[in-house]
Structure formats: structure tokens, C-alpha cells
């Protein structure tokens, strides 16, 4: 009940001093606002104080042309697993951290040429099956063989499509990120500042260009529709 405008002002100043962007602070303020509204609904708060959000930067509009993507992929030749990871992100518009890297071998059906997204990993929280493009099938098959070879080397089952190949105690565990390799490849390709999330924007744009309506379903569903076309 003591939360008011002075509290918001102090909180915003503290978070900005910690280096957070206005967008991140706004997401936190929105969560706080929801908590206060729930308190009001339950009779624990008489009035919800108004929260003034901060001005945010314009949405990023970065896109990957096919030639840009090929240039970055070329500079990852020492890491064919990462070449596959960005190929999936580029072709399917998947989130690298949330959908590509967590993939397990059990989600791959090479005979059917599909990948299965588990419930909770898509934007609408529903699971679905994605059909691979002809270009992706051999790349996925080669990665599976590399995982099997790593399993034999470690003498244990490695269930991940993208295990950590580096020697050491993390070898065989799920690959969490490849930010350094990504930044290096982009720098060599002359594409400094490009983000892996730009693949999602690029995939959606490619869907629209192919004739899929921009408002048809969510991003993951539009990707699936296009691959079936």
C-alpha cells in the first residue's frame, strides 16, 4: 500500500543506474503493475497507482539476406554443428536459445524429415511438427552421426542434437550458447552488429514474400505453413 509515484521513480533510477535498458525496465514495471492489479481484485489494495512507462528505442529492423547468411556460415567451417544451428534458425525462424540449441535427438525423425517442437517451446505454448527443407535433412543427419561418435567416445548416451564438443567436464552436455563464435564469424563476414534473432525477422519476411499472409497464425505457425508450401 506504500507503493506510489515516488517508489516508481526511485526504482527506475536504480535499475537504469544498473545499466538496464528502458525496454527491460518497462517489462519489470508491467509485471509490477499486474501484481498490483491482482491485489486490487482480491481486495488487498483500494487503488492501483498509475505507472508511467519509459520511452523505448525503436524496434530493431535487422534482416539477413541469403548472401549475408552464407558469408557468416562460411566462417563457421570449423564448427559444423553451429553451421547447422544457424541454418535451422535461418530457415525456420526459430529462437536459437529457446528452440534450436535445446533440441534432443528424440525430437528428430529423419525418415519423415521432421523435427518436433515440444509444448511450451513455441510462442503459443503448443507443440507441433516442423517439416525440414531438403537442404536441412543431410545437415541434420550428419550432426546426428557426430553426436553418436561423441557418445561412443564418452561411453555414455548423449541425448542432445547440439552437445558441447569441447574437451573438459562440460563435453557432451547441452550446448548453451555460442556467442563468441557468432561474433567472430560476423566480424570476419563484415556484418558486425547482426544478431541471431535477426533470423526470425528474416524468416517472417521470407514467408510474406512467398505469399503467406503476415497475420496468419503466429510466427512459428507461419514458418510451418511456408515449409509445407
TIDO-387388 format. One line per field, with one value per residue: residue number from 1; chain; x, y, z of N, C-alpha, C, CB in turn. Coordinates in steps of 0.2 Angstrom, whole numbers, plus 2048, in hexadecimal, padded with zeros to 3 digits. Atoms other than C-alpha are relative to their C-alpha. Glycine has a CB too. Layout:
num (NUM | ...)
cadena (A | ...)
n.east (X | ...)
n.north (Y | ...)
n.up (Z | ...)
ca.east (X | ...)
ca.north (Y | ...)
ca.up (Z | ...)
c.east (X | ...)
c.north (Y | ...)
c.up (Z | ...)
cb.east (X | ...)
cb.north (Y | ...)
cb.up (Z | ...)
//
This chain:
num (1 | 2 | 3 | 4 | 5 | 6 | 7 | 8 | 9 | 10 | 11 | 12 | 13 | 14 | 15 | 16 | 17 | 18 | 19 | 20 | 21 | 22 | 23 | 24 | 25 | 26 | 27 | 28 | 29 | 30 | 31 | 32 | 33 | 34 | 35 | 36 | 37 | 38 | 39 | 40 | 41 | 42 | 43 | 44 | 45 | 46 | 47 | 48 | 49 | 50 | 51 | 52 | 53 | 54 | 55 | 56 | 57 | 58 | 59 | 60 | 61 | 62 | 63 | 64 | 65 | 66 | 67 | 68 | 69 | 70 | 71 | 72 | 73 | 74 | 75 | 76 | 77 | 78 | 79 | 80 | 81 | 82 | 83 | 84 | 85 | 86 | 87 | 88 | 89 | 90 | 91 | 92 | 93 | 94 | 95 | 96 | 97 | 98 | 99 | 100 | 101 | 102 | 103 | 104 | 105 | 106 | 107 | 108 | 109 | 110 | 111 | 112 | 113 | 114 | 115 | 116 | 117 | 118 | 119 | 120 | 121 | 122 | 123 | 124 | 125 | 126 | 127 | 128 | 129 | 130 | 131 | 132 | 133 | 134 | 135 | 136 | 137 | 138 | 139 | 140 | 141 | 142 | 143 | 144 | 145 | 146 | 147 | 148 | 149 | 150 | 151 | 152 | 153 | 154 | 155 | 156 | 157 | 158 | 159 | 160 | 161 | 162 | 163 | 164 | 165 | 166 | 167 | 168 | 169 | 170 | 171 | 172 | 173 | 174 | 175 | 176 | 177 | 178 | 179 | 180 | 181 | 182 | 183 | 184 | 185 | 186 | 187 | 188 | 189 | 190 | 191 | 192 | 193 | 194 | 195 | 196 | 197 | 198 | 199 | 200 | 201 | 202 | 203 | 204 | 205 | 206 | 207 | 208 | 209 | 210 | 211 | 212 | 213 | 214 | 215 | 216 | 217 | 218 | 219 | 220 | 221 | 222 | 223 | 224 | 225 | 226 | 227 | 228 | 229)
cadena (A | A | A | A | A | A | A | A | A | A | A | A | A | A | A | A | A | A | A | A | A | A | A | A | A | A | A | A | A | A | A | A | A | A | A | A | A | A | A | A | A | A | A | A | A | A | A | A | A | A | A | A | A | A | A | A | A | A | A | A | A | A | A | A | A | A | A | A | A | A | A | A | A | A | A | A | A | A | A | A | A | A | A | A | A | A | A | A | A | A | A | A | A | A | A | A | A | A | A | A | A | A | A | A | A | A | A | A | A | A | A | A | A | A | A | A | A | A | A | A | A | A | A | A | A | A | A | A | A | A | A | A | A | A | A | A | A | A | A | A | A | A | A | A | A | A | A | A | A | A | A | A | A | A | A | A | A | A | A | A | A | A | A | A | A | A | A | A | A | A | A | A | A | A | A | A | A | A | A | A | A | A | A | A | A | A | A | A | A | A | A | A | A | A | A | A | A | A | A | A | A | A | A | A | A | A | A | A | A | A | A | A | A | A | A | A | A | A | A | A | A | A | A | A | A | A | A | A | A)
n.east (804 | 7FC | 7FD | 803 | 7FB | 7F9 | 7FD | 7FF | 7FA | 7FA | 7FF | 7FD | 7F9 | 7FC | 7FF | 7FC | 7F9 | 7FD | 7FF | 806 | 803 | 807 | 805 | 800 | 804 | 808 | 803 | 800 | 805 | 807 | 801 | 802 | 806 | 804 | 800 | 804 | 807 | 802 | 801 | 806 | 805 | 801 | 802 | 7FA | 7FD | 806 | 7FF | 7FA | 7FD | 7FE | 7F9 | 7FE | 7FA | 7FB | 800 | 7FB | 7FD | 803 | 7FF | 7FB | 803 | 7FB | 802 | 7FB | 801 | 7FD | 7F9 | 7FD | 800 | 7FB | 7F9 | 7FF | 800 | 7FA | 7FB | 801 | 7FE | 7FD | 806 | 806 | 806 | 803 | 802 | 806 | 804 | 802 | 804 | 807 | 802 | 801 | 806 | 806 | 802 | 800 | 7FC | 7FA | 7FF | 805 | 803 | 7FB | 7FB | 802 | 802 | 7FD | 801 | 807 | 805 | 7FE | 802 | 7FD | 804 | 805 | 7FD | 803 | 7FD | 806 | 7FF | 804 | 804 | 7FC | 7FA | 802 | 803 | 807 | 7FF | 803 | 7FB | 802 | 7FB | 7FE | 7FD | 7FA | 7FF | 7FC | 7F9 | 7FF | 800 | 7F9 | 7FD | 802 | 7FE | 7F9 | 800 | 802 | 7FA | 7FB | 802 | 7FF | 7F8 | 7FE | 802 | 7FB | 7F9 | 801 | 802 | 806 | 805 | 800 | 806 | 801 | 7FE | 7FA | 7FC | 7F9 | 7FB | 7FA | 7FE | 801 | 805 | 806 | 801 | 806 | 806 | 803 | 7FD | 804 | 7FF | 7FA | 800 | 7F9 | 7FF | 804 | 7FD | 7FA | 802 | 803 | 7FA | 7FC | 804 | 802 | 807 | 800 | 806 | 806 | 802 | 804 | 807 | 801 | 802 | 807 | 803 | 7FF | 804 | 806 | 800 | 800 | 807 | 805 | 7FE | 802 | 807 | 803 | 803 | 7FD | 805 | 802 | 7FD | 7FB | 7FA | 7FE | 804 | 7FE | 7FB | 802 | 804 | 7FC | 7FC | 804 | 800)
n.north (7FA | 7FB | 7FF | 7FA | 7FD | 7FF | 807 | 802 | 7FC | 802 | 807 | 7FF | 7FD | 805 | 805 | 7FD | 800 | 807 | 801 | 803 | 7FC | 7FE | 805 | 805 | 7FD | 800 | 807 | 801 | 7FC | 804 | 806 | 7FD | 7FE | 806 | 802 | 7FB | 801 | 806 | 7FF | 7FD | 805 | 804 | 7FB | 7FE | 7F9 | 7FC | 7FC | 801 | 7FA | 800 | 801 | 7FD | 803 | 7FC | 800 | 806 | 7FF | 803 | 807 | 802 | 803 | 803 | 805 | 804 | 802 | 806 | 7FF | 7FE | 807 | 805 | 7FD | 802 | 807 | 802 | 7FF | 805 | 807 | 804 | 802 | 802 | 801 | 7FA | 7FF | 803 | 7FC | 7FA | 802 | 801 | 7FA | 7FC | 803 | 801 | 7FA | 802 | 7FC | 804 | 802 | 803 | 805 | 804 | 803 | 805 | 805 | 807 | 804 | 803 | 7FB | 801 | 805 | 800 | 804 | 7FB | 7F9 | 7FC | 7FE | 7FF | 7FB | 802 | 7FB | 7FB | 7FD | 7FC | 7FA | 801 | 805 | 807 | 804 | 801 | 803 | 7FC | 804 | 7FE | 7FE | 805 | 7FE | 802 | 807 | 802 | 7FC | 803 | 807 | 800 | 7FE | 806 | 804 | 7FD | 801 | 807 | 801 | 7FD | 804 | 806 | 7FD | 7FF | 806 | 7FF | 7FD | 7F8 | 7FF | 7F9 | 7FF | 7FC | 800 | 7FD | 804 | 7FE | 805 | 7FE | 803 | 7FF | 804 | 805 | 7FD | 7FC | 7FA | 7FB | 7FA | 800 | 7F9 | 7FF | 802 | 7FC | 7FA | 801 | 802 | 7FA | 7FB | 802 | 7FF | 7F9 | 7FF | 7FF | 7FD | 804 | 804 | 806 | 7FF | 7FD | 806 | 800 | 7FA | 802 | 806 | 7FD | 7FD | 805 | 803 | 7FB | 800 | 806 | 800 | 801 | 7F9 | 7FE | 801 | 807 | 804 | 7FD | 801 | 807 | 803 | 7FE | 804 | 807 | 7FF | 7FF | 806 | 805 | 7FE)
n.up (800 | 800 | 806 | 804 | 806 | 7FE | 801 | 806 | 802 | 7FD | 803 | 806 | 800 | 7FE | 805 | 805 | 7FD | 800 | 807 | 804 | 805 | 7FE | 802 | 7FB | 7FA | 802 | 7FF | 7F9 | 7FE | 802 | 7FB | 7FA | 801 | 800 | 7F9 | 7FC | 802 | 7FD | 7F9 | 800 | 801 | 7FA | 7FA | 7FC | 802 | 802 | 807 | 803 | 803 | 807 | 801 | 806 | 803 | 803 | 807 | 802 | 807 | 806 | 800 | 805 | 807 | 804 | 804 | 804 | 806 | 801 | 801 | 7F9 | 7FD | 803 | 7FE | 7F9 | 7FF | 802 | 7FB | 7FA | 802 | 7FB | 7FB | 804 | 7FC | 800 | 807 | 800 | 7FC | 803 | 806 | 7FD | 7FE | 806 | 804 | 7FD | 7FB | 7F9 | 7FB | 7FF | 7F9 | 7FD | 804 | 804 | 7FC | 7FB | 804 | 7FE | 806 | 800 | 803 | 807 | 804 | 807 | 805 | 802 | 801 | 7FC | 7FA | 7FB | 7FA | 7FA | 7FD | 7FB | 804 | 805 | 7FD | 7FD | 7FB | 803 | 804 | 807 | 804 | 805 | 805 | 802 | 807 | 802 | 7FF | 7F9 | 7FF | 800 | 7FB | 7FA | 800 | 7FF | 7F9 | 7FC | 800 | 7FB | 7F9 | 7FF | 7FF | 7F9 | 7FB | 7FF | 7FD | 7F9 | 7FD | 7FD | 805 | 801 | 803 | 803 | 807 | 800 | 7FA | 800 | 802 | 7FE | 7FB | 7F9 | 7FC | 803 | 806 | 800 | 7FD | 805 | 802 | 7FD | 803 | 804 | 801 | 802 | 807 | 804 | 801 | 804 | 806 | 803 | 801 | 806 | 806 | 801 | 7FE | 7F9 | 7FD | 802 | 7FA | 802 | 801 | 806 | 804 | 7FF | 804 | 807 | 802 | 801 | 806 | 805 | 801 | 803 | 807 | 804 | 801 | 7FA | 7FD | 7F9 | 7FA | 7FF | 7FB | 7FD | 804 | 801 | 804 | 807 | 803 | 802 | 806 | 805 | 802 | 804 | 807)
ca.east (800 | 80F | 814 | 811 | 819 | 828 | 82B | 82A | 836 | 843 | 841 | 844 | 853 | 85A | 858 | 85E | 86E | 870 | 871 | 860 | 858 | 847 | 83F | 845 | 83F | 82E | 82C | 830 | 824 | 816 | 819 | 817 | 808 | 800 | 804 | 7FC | 7EC | 7EB | 7EC | 7DE | 7D3 | 7D5 | 7D1 | 7E2 | 7E5 | 7D8 | 7E0 | 7ED | 7F9 | 7FD | 80D | 815 | 820 | 830 | 833 | 83B | 846 | 83F | 83D | 84C | 84A | 859 | 857 | 862 | 863 | 868 | 879 | 87C | 877 | 882 | 891 | 88F | 88C | 89C | 8A6 | 8A0 | 8A8 | 8B1 | 8A0 | 894 | 888 | 887 | 885 | 876 | 86F | 86F | 868 | 859 | 857 | 858 | 84C | 840 | 840 | 843 | 84A | 85C | 85C | 84B | 847 | 857 | 864 | 859 | 854 | 856 | 858 | 847 | 83F | 847 | 83F | 84A | 83F | 831 | 83C | 835 | 83A | 82D | 82C | 826 | 818 | 81E | 82C | 822 | 81A | 808 | 80F | 808 | 813 | 814 | 81D | 828 | 82D | 83F | 844 | 84E | 85E | 85C | 85A | 86C | 872 | 868 | 86D | 87F | 87D | 875 | 884 | 88F | 885 | 886 | 899 | 89A | 88F | 89B | 8AA | 8A2 | 89B | 88A | 87A | 87A | 868 | 86A | 86B | 877 | 882 | 892 | 8A0 | 8AE | 8B9 | 8B7 | 8AA | 89C | 89F | 88F | 884 | 878 | 87F | 879 | 87F | 88C | 88C | 89F | 8A0 | 891 | 899 | 8A9 | 8A0 | 896 | 8A6 | 8AF | 8A0 | 89F | 88E | 892 | 883 | 878 | 86E | 868 | 857 | 858 | 855 | 843 | 83F | 847 | 83D | 82D | 831 | 835 | 824 | 81B | 825 | 820 | 80E | 80A | 7FF | 808 | 7F9 | 7F7 | 7FA | 809 | 81B | 81F | 80F | 813 | 823 | 81B | 80F | 81C | 827 | 818 | 816)
ca.north (800 | 80B | 80A | 81A | 826 | 829 | 816 | 814 | 823 | 81C | 80A | 811 | 81B | 80C | 800 | 80C | 80F | 7FC | 7FE | 7F7 | 7FD | 807 | 7F8 | 7EC | 7F8 | 7F9 | 7E6 | 7E6 | 7F5 | 7EB | 7DC | 7E7 | 7EF | 7DE | 7D9 | 7E9 | 7E6 | 7D4 | 7DB | 7E7 | 7D9 | 7D0 | 7DF | 7E1 | 7F2 | 800 | 809 | 804 | 812 | 817 | 812 | 81D | 813 | 819 | 81D | 80E | 80E | 80A | 7F7 | 7EF | 7EC | 7E2 | 7D5 | 7C7 | 7C6 | 7B5 | 7BB | 7C2 | 7B1 | 7A7 | 7B3 | 7B0 | 79E | 79C | 7A3 | 795 | 787 | 781 | 77F | 775 | 773 | 786 | 787 | 77C | 786 | 796 | 78D | 788 | 799 | 7A1 | 795 | 792 | 7A3 | 79A | 7A2 | 79C | 79B | 795 | 789 | 784 | 781 | 777 | 76B | 758 | 74A | 743 | 752 | 74D | 742 | 740 | 733 | 740 | 74F | 757 | 760 | 760 | 76F | 76B | 774 | 784 | 788 | 791 | 7A2 | 79C | 78E | 780 | 772 | 76F | 766 | 76F | 768 | 76A | 772 | 766 | 770 | 76D | 75B | 756 | 763 | 75C | 74A | 74E | 757 | 747 | 73D | 749 | 747 | 734 | 735 | 740 | 734 | 725 | 730 | 734 | 723 | 72A | 730 | 742 | 746 | 758 | 75D | 76A | 764 | 76D | 766 | 76E | 763 | 765 | 762 | 76A | 75F | 756 | 762 | 76D | 77B | 78B | 799 | 79D | 7B0 | 7B1 | 7A7 | 7B0 | 7C1 | 7BB | 7B4 | 7C4 | 7CF | 7C5 | 7C6 | 7D9 | 7D8 | 7DF | 7E3 | 7D5 | 7CB | 7B9 | 7BF | 7C8 | 7B6 | 7B7 | 7C8 | 7C1 | 7B1 | 7BB | 7C6 | 7B7 | 7B0 | 7C0 | 7C0 | 7AE | 7B3 | 7AE | 7BC | 7C5 | 7C3 | 7B1 | 7A8 | 7AC | 7AC | 79A | 795 | 7A0 | 797 | 786 | 78C | 792 | 782 | 778 | 783)
ca.up (800 | 802 | 7F0 | 7E6 | 7D9 | 7E4 | 7E5 | 7D3 | 7D0 | 7DC | 7D4 | 7C3 | 7C7 | 7D0 | 7C2 | 7B5 | 7C0 | 7BF | 7AC | 7A7 | 797 | 798 | 78F | 79D | 7AB | 7A2 | 7A2 | 7B5 | 7B8 | 7AE | 7BA | 7C9 | 7C2 | 7BF | 7D1 | 7D8 | 7CD | 7D4 | 7E6 | 7E2 | 7DB | 7EB | 7F6 | 7FC | 7F4 | 7F2 | 7E3 | 7D7 | 7D4 | 7C3 | 7BC | 7AE | 7A2 | 79B | 789 | 780 | 771 | 760 | 75D | 754 | 741 | 73D | 730 | 728 | 716 | 70F | 70A | 71C | 723 | 718 | 71C | 72F | 72D | 723 | 731 | 73D | 733 | 742 | 74B | 740 | 74E | 74F | 73C | 73F | 74D | 744 | 734 | 73F | 746 | 734 | 72C | 739 | 743 | 753 | 763 | 764 | 777 | 77B | 76C | 762 | 76F | 77B | 76D | 772 | 766 | 76B | 763 | 752 | 745 | 736 | 72E | 72E | 72C | 73B | 74B | 75A | 765 | 776 | 77F | 788 | 77B | 76F | 770 | 773 | 77E | 773 | 76C | 759 | 74C | 740 | 72F | 72A | 719 | 70E | 711 | 724 | 724 | 720 | 72C | 73A | 736 | 736 | 747 | 74E | 749 | 752 | 761 | 760 | 75E | 76E | 777 | 773 | 778 | 789 | 78B | 790 | 787 | 781 | 77E | 777 | 765 | 76A | 777 | 77D | 773 | 77C | 787 | 79A | 7A7 | 79C | 78D | 788 | 792 | 789 | 77F | 788 | 77D | 76F | 771 | 76F | 75F | 758 | 75B | 753 | 744 | 741 | 743 | 736 | 72A | 72C | 735 | 746 | 751 | 749 | 756 | 755 | 758 | 748 | 740 | 747 | 73F | 72F | 72F | 731 | 723 | 718 | 71C | 717 | 707 | 703 | 705 | 717 | 71F | 72D | 738 | 736 | 746 | 751 | 74B | 74E | 745 | 736 | 734 | 734 | 727 | 71C | 71D | 718 | 709)
c.east (804 | 803 | 7FC | 805 | 807 | 804 | 802 | 806 | 807 | 802 | 803 | 807 | 805 | 802 | 804 | 808 | 803 | 802 | 7FB | 7FD | 7F9 | 7FB | 800 | 7FC | 7F9 | 7FD | 800 | 7FA | 7F9 | 7FF | 7FE | 7F9 | 7FB | 7FF | 7FB | 7F8 | 7FD | 7FE | 7F9 | 7FA | 7FE | 7FF | 805 | 803 | 7FA | 801 | 807 | 803 | 802 | 807 | 802 | 806 | 805 | 800 | 805 | 803 | 7FC | 801 | 806 | 7FD | 805 | 7FE | 807 | 7FE | 803 | 807 | 803 | 800 | 805 | 807 | 802 | 801 | 807 | 806 | 7FF | 802 | 803 | 7FB | 7FA | 7FA | 7FD | 7FD | 7F9 | 7FB | 7FE | 7FC | 7F9 | 7FD | 7FE | 7FA | 7FA | 7FD | 800 | 804 | 806 | 800 | 7FB | 7FD | 805 | 804 | 7FD | 7FD | 803 | 7FF | 7FA | 7FB | 801 | 7FD | 802 | 7FC | 7FA | 802 | 7FD | 804 | 7F9 | 802 | 7FB | 7FC | 804 | 806 | 7FE | 7FC | 7F9 | 800 | 7FE | 806 | 7FE | 806 | 802 | 803 | 806 | 800 | 805 | 808 | 802 | 801 | 807 | 804 | 7FF | 803 | 807 | 802 | 7FF | 806 | 805 | 7FF | 801 | 807 | 802 | 7FD | 804 | 806 | 7FF | 7FD | 7F9 | 7FB | 800 | 7F9 | 7FE | 802 | 806 | 803 | 807 | 805 | 807 | 802 | 800 | 7FA | 7F9 | 7FF | 7FA | 7FA | 7FD | 803 | 7FC | 800 | 806 | 801 | 807 | 801 | 7FB | 803 | 806 | 7FE | 7FD | 806 | 804 | 7FC | 7FE | 7F9 | 800 | 7FA | 7FA | 7FE | 7FD | 7F9 | 7FE | 7FD | 7F8 | 7FC | 801 | 7FB | 7F9 | 7FF | 800 | 7F9 | 7FB | 802 | 7FE | 7F9 | 7FC | 7FE | 804 | 7FC | 7FE | 804 | 806 | 807 | 802 | 7FB | 801 | 806 | 7FE | 7FC | 804 | 804 | 7FC | 7FE | 806)
c.north (806 | 802 | 805 | 803 | 800 | 7F9 | 7FE | 804 | 7FD | 7F9 | 801 | 802 | 7FA | 7FB | 803 | 801 | 7F9 | 7FE | 7FD | 805 | 802 | 7FA | 7FB | 803 | 800 | 7FA | 7FF | 804 | 7FD | 7FB | 803 | 803 | 7FA | 7FD | 805 | 7FF | 7F9 | 801 | 804 | 7FC | 7FC | 804 | 801 | 807 | 804 | 803 | 7FE | 806 | 800 | 800 | 803 | 7FC | 804 | 7FF | 7FB | 802 | 7FC | 7F8 | 7FF | 7FE | 7FD | 7FA | 7FC | 7FE | 7F9 | 800 | 801 | 7F9 | 7FC | 803 | 7FE | 7F9 | 7FD | 801 | 7FC | 7F9 | 7FC | 7FD | 7FE | 800 | 807 | 802 | 7FD | 804 | 806 | 7FF | 7FF | 806 | 804 | 7FD | 7FF | 806 | 7FE | 804 | 7FB | 7FD | 7FB | 7FA | 7FC | 7FD | 7FA | 7FA | 7F9 | 7FC | 7FC | 804 | 800 | 7FA | 800 | 7FD | 805 | 807 | 805 | 802 | 801 | 805 | 7FE | 806 | 805 | 803 | 804 | 806 | 7FF | 7FA | 7F9 | 7FD | 7FF | 7FD | 804 | 7FC | 804 | 801 | 7FA | 802 | 7FF | 7F9 | 7FD | 803 | 7FD | 7F9 | 800 | 802 | 7FA | 7FB | 802 | 7FF | 7F9 | 7FF | 802 | 7FB | 7FA | 802 | 800 | 7FA | 801 | 803 | 807 | 801 | 806 | 800 | 804 | 800 | 804 | 7FC | 801 | 7FB | 804 | 7FD | 802 | 7FC | 7FB | 803 | 804 | 806 | 806 | 806 | 7FF | 807 | 802 | 7FE | 804 | 807 | 800 | 7FF | 807 | 806 | 7FE | 801 | 807 | 802 | 801 | 803 | 7FB | 7FB | 7F9 | 800 | 803 | 7FA | 800 | 805 | 7FE | 7FB | 803 | 803 | 7FC | 7FD | 805 | 800 | 7FA | 800 | 7FE | 807 | 801 | 7FF | 7F9 | 7FC | 804 | 7FE | 7F9 | 7FC | 802 | 7FC | 7F9 | 800 | 800 | 7FA | 7FB | 802 | 7FE)
c.up (800 | 7F9 | 7FC | 7FB | 802 | 800 | 7F9 | 7FD | 802 | 7FD | 7F9 | 800 | 802 | 7FB | 7FA | 802 | 7FF | 7F9 | 7FC | 7FB | 802 | 7FE | 806 | 806 | 7FF | 801 | 808 | 803 | 7FE | 805 | 806 | 7FF | 800 | 808 | 804 | 7FE | 803 | 808 | 800 | 7FF | 806 | 806 | 804 | 7FF | 7FE | 7F9 | 7FD | 7FD | 7F9 | 7FF | 7F9 | 7FD | 7FD | 7F8 | 7FE | 7F9 | 7FB | 7FF | 7FA | 7FA | 7FC | 7FD | 7FD | 7F9 | 7FF | 7FF | 807 | 804 | 7FE | 802 | 807 | 801 | 7FD | 805 | 807 | 7FD | 805 | 805 | 7FC | 804 | 801 | 7F9 | 800 | 804 | 7FD | 7F9 | 802 | 801 | 7FA | 7FC | 803 | 804 | 807 | 804 | 801 | 807 | 803 | 7FC | 7FC | 804 | 805 | 7FD | 803 | 7FA | 800 | 7FC | 7F8 | 7FD | 7F9 | 7FB | 7FD | 7FE | 804 | 807 | 804 | 805 | 806 | 803 | 805 | 7FD | 7FB | 803 | 803 | 804 | 7FE | 7FC | 7F9 | 7FD | 7FA | 7FA | 7FD | 7F8 | 7FE | 801 | 808 | 802 | 801 | 806 | 807 | 801 | 801 | 808 | 805 | 800 | 804 | 807 | 802 | 801 | 807 | 805 | 801 | 803 | 807 | 803 | 804 | 7FB | 801 | 7FD | 7FC | 7F9 | 800 | 806 | 800 | 7FE | 803 | 806 | 807 | 803 | 7FD | 7F9 | 800 | 803 | 7FB | 7FF | 802 | 7FC | 7FB | 7FE | 7FD | 7F8 | 7FB | 7FF | 7FB | 7F9 | 7FC | 7FF | 7FA | 7F9 | 7FF | 802 | 808 | 802 | 7FE | 806 | 7FD | 800 | 7FA | 7FB | 800 | 7FC | 7F8 | 7FD | 7FF | 7FA | 7FA | 7FF | 7FD | 7F8 | 7FC | 800 | 806 | 803 | 806 | 806 | 801 | 805 | 803 | 7FC | 7FE | 7FB | 7F9 | 7FD | 7FE | 7FA | 7FA | 7FE | 7FD | 7F9 | 7FC)
cb.east (7FB | 806 | 7FF | 7FE | 7FD | 800 | 7FB | 7FA | 7FF | 7FF | 7FA | 7FB | 800 | 7FD | 7F9 | 7FD | 800 | 7FC | 806 | 7FB | 800 | 7FE | 802 | 807 | 803 | 7FF | 805 | 807 | 800 | 801 | 806 | 805 | 7FF | 803 | 807 | 802 | 800 | 805 | 806 | 800 | 802 | 807 | 7FA | 806 | 805 | 7FF | 7FF | 7FF | 807 | 7FD | 802 | 802 | 7FD | 807 | 802 | 7FC | 807 | 801 | 7FA | 805 | 7FE | 806 | 7FB | 802 | 803 | 7FD | 801 | 7FC | 7F9 | 800 | 800 | 7FA | 7FB | 802 | 800 | 7F8 | 804 | 805 | 7FF | 802 | 802 | 805 | 804 | 800 | 804 | 806 | 803 | 800 | 805 | 806 | 802 | 800 | 7FA | 802 | 7FC | 806 | 801 | 7FA | 7FC | 804 | 804 | 7FA | 801 | 7FC | 806 | 7FE | 801 | 808 | 7F8 | 807 | 7FD | 7FB | 7FF | 7F9 | 805 | 7FE | 7FE | 805 | 7FA | 802 | 804 | 7FB | 800 | 7FB | 7FC | 7FA | 801 | 7FE | 7FE | 805 | 7FB | 806 | 803 | 800 | 801 | 7FB | 7FB | 803 | 7FF | 7F8 | 7FF | 804 | 7FC | 7F9 | 802 | 801 | 7F9 | 7FD | 804 | 7FD | 7F9 | 801 | 802 | 7FB | 805 | 801 | 7F9 | 806 | 7FB | 804 | 7FA | 7FD | 802 | 801 | 801 | 800 | 808 | 800 | 800 | 7FF | 807 | 802 | 802 | 7F8 | 802 | 802 | 800 | 7FF | 7FF | 805 | 7FE | 7F9 | 802 | 804 | 7FB | 7FB | 805 | 802 | 7F9 | 802 | 7FC | 806 | 7FF | 801 | 7FB | 802 | 7FE | 806 | 803 | 7FE | 803 | 807 | 800 | 7FE | 806 | 805 | 7FD | 801 | 808 | 803 | 7FE | 804 | 7F9 | 803 | 7FA | 801 | 803 | 801 | 806 | 800 | 7F8 | 801 | 806 | 7FC | 7FB | 805 | 803 | 7F9 | 7FF)
cb.north (800 | 7FF | 7F9 | 805 | 806 | 803 | 7FB | 802 | 807 | 7FF | 7FC | 805 | 806 | 7FC | 7FD | 807 | 803 | 7FB | 7FB | 7FE | 7FD | 806 | 7FC | 7FE | 807 | 803 | 7FB | 802 | 807 | 7FE | 7FC | 806 | 804 | 7FA | 800 | 807 | 7FF | 7FB | 805 | 806 | 7FB | 7FC | 7FC | 7FB | 800 | 806 | 807 | 7FB | 802 | 807 | 7F8 | 807 | 7FA | 7FD | 807 | 7FA | 7FC | 804 | 7FC | 7FB | 806 | 7FE | 802 | 7FA | 805 | 7FC | 805 | 805 | 7FD | 800 | 808 | 803 | 7FC | 805 | 808 | 800 | 801 | 804 | 805 | 7F9 | 7FE | 805 | 7FD | 7F9 | 802 | 805 | 7FA | 7FB | 804 | 800 | 7F9 | 7FA | 803 | 7F8 | 801 | 804 | 806 | 804 | 803 | 805 | 805 | 803 | 800 | 7FD | 7FA | 7FE | 807 | 801 | 7FF | 7FE | 7FA | 800 | 801 | 7FE | 806 | 7F9 | 808 | 7FE | 7FD | 7FC | 7FA | 7FD | 805 | 7FF | 802 | 801 | 7F9 | 807 | 7F9 | 805 | 800 | 7FB | 807 | 800 | 808 | 804 | 7FC | 800 | 807 | 800 | 7FD | 805 | 806 | 7FD | 7FF | 807 | 802 | 7FC | 803 | 807 | 7FD | 7FE | 806 | 806 | 7FC | 805 | 7FD | 803 | 800 | 805 | 802 | 808 | 7F8 | 803 | 801 | 807 | 7FE | 808 | 803 | 807 | 7FC | 7FA | 804 | 801 | 801 | 802 | 806 | 7FB | 804 | 7FD | 7F8 | 801 | 803 | 7FA | 7FB | 803 | 800 | 7F8 | 7FC | 802 | 7FA | 805 | 807 | 7FC | 803 | 7FA | 804 | 803 | 7FA | 801 | 806 | 7FE | 7FB | 804 | 805 | 7FB | 7FE | 807 | 801 | 7FA | 7FB | 7FC | 800 | 807 | 805 | 7FC | 7FA | 7FD | 804 | 7FC | 801 | 808 | 800 | 7FD | 805 | 806 | 7FD | 7FF | 808)
cb.up (806 | 805 | 7FB | 805 | 7FE | 807 | 803 | 7FB | 802 | 807 | 800 | 7FC | 805 | 806 | 7FD | 7FE | 807 | 803 | 7FF | 805 | 7F9 | 7FC | 7FA | 802 | 801 | 7F9 | 7FD | 803 | 7FD | 7F9 | 800 | 802 | 7F9 | 7FC | 804 | 7FE | 7F9 | 800 | 803 | 7FA | 7FA | 802 | 803 | 7FF | 7FB | 806 | 801 | 7FA | 805 | 7FC | 800 | 801 | 7FB | 802 | 7FD | 800 | 800 | 7F9 | 7FD | 803 | 7FC | 805 | 7FA | 804 | 7FA | 7FA | 7FB | 803 | 800 | 7F8 | 7FF | 804 | 7FC | 7F9 | 802 | 802 | 7FA | 804 | 805 | 7FC | 807 | 802 | 7FB | 802 | 807 | 7FE | 7FD | 806 | 804 | 7FC | 7FD | 805 | 7FD | 801 | 806 | 7FF | 805 | 800 | 7FB | 7FB | 804 | 804 | 7F9 | 806 | 801 | 807 | 802 | 7FF | 801 | 800 | 803 | 806 | 7F9 | 802 | 800 | 803 | 7FD | 806 | 803 | 806 | 7FE | 7FB | 7FA | 7FA | 807 | 7FB | 803 | 7FD | 7FD | 802 | 7FA | 802 | 7FF | 7F8 | 7FF | 804 | 7FB | 7F9 | 800 | 801 | 7F9 | 7FC | 802 | 7FD | 7F8 | 7FE | 801 | 7FA | 7FB | 800 | 7FE | 7F9 | 7FD | 801 | 804 | 806 | 802 | 7FC | 806 | 804 | 7FC | 7FF | 802 | 807 | 7F8 | 803 | 7FF | 800 | 807 | 7FF | 7FE | 803 | 806 | 802 | 7F9 | 807 | 804 | 7FA | 806 | 804 | 800 | 803 | 807 | 803 | 7FF | 805 | 806 | 800 | 802 | 7F9 | 7FE | 802 | 7FD | 7FA | 804 | 805 | 806 | 7FC | 802 | 807 | 801 | 7FF | 805 | 806 | 800 | 801 | 807 | 803 | 7FF | 804 | 7FB | 805 | 801 | 7FF | 800 | 7F9 | 7FE | 807 | 803 | 807 | 802 | 800 | 806 | 806 | 801 | 801 | 807 | 804 | 800)
//
